[in-house]
Amino acid sequence: MDPTRTVPEHPEAGTAPQNGADTPVHYDIHVYYNGACPVCRSEIHHYRKVARRHGVDGIAWTDITTEAGLLSPWGVDDDAIVRRLHVVDGEGRLLAGVDGFIEIWKRLPRYGWLARLSSVRWIKPLADVLYDRVLAAALYRWNKAKGRVPPPPAPTAV
């Protein structure tokens, strides 16, 4: 899968309603993570805390276990979404894995160096392999064995 697929016609790309209000709030990025995974949840909690502490706005955080089909407009099914971190940027591009982390790190104080390092031409492919084939794969297998890969929730009525 291309980690930067774009679906510009998706109406929610880069926006989300605020507390049920009709007026959408613009987000620079929208992060989709597996809240059933204790490692994933802990890491995202850390990033959220850093963002809050430093007044970083523009990042929406969504636990993908709360609703089915969240990334179906990008062709990502519910099983694939629990396997890796996904980020949708303000232009509607879907970024997965290391590309998603880079987008988060670019916005957080003290993480810019990690975003730049992970983007270096010869480091990026290594980081992709390490994340996709080792870390994310091992976490997925571990969570599945522990029953923490939830069945997709029932689709919400529209």
Number of C-alpha atoms within 10 A of each C-alpha: 7 8 15 17 15 18 16 15 9 12 11 15 23 23 21 18 12 11 9 8 9 9 11 14 14 19 17 19 27 27 23 24 23 25 21 18 22 13 13 18 15 12 13 22 14 12 17 17 13 16 18 12 10 11 11 14 14 17 19 19 16 18 17 24 21 15 14 16 19 18 18 11 16 18 12 16 15 20 13 11 20 27 21 23 23 26 30 29 22 18 14 24 19 26 23 26 19 24 22 23 18 22 21 22 19 15 18 19 14 11 16 16 13 13 20 13 15 21 16 11 9 10 11 16 14 12 18 17 14 14 16 18 11 12 13 19 15 14 18 19 14 14 19 13 10 10 12 17 20 18 11 16 13 10 11 8 4 3
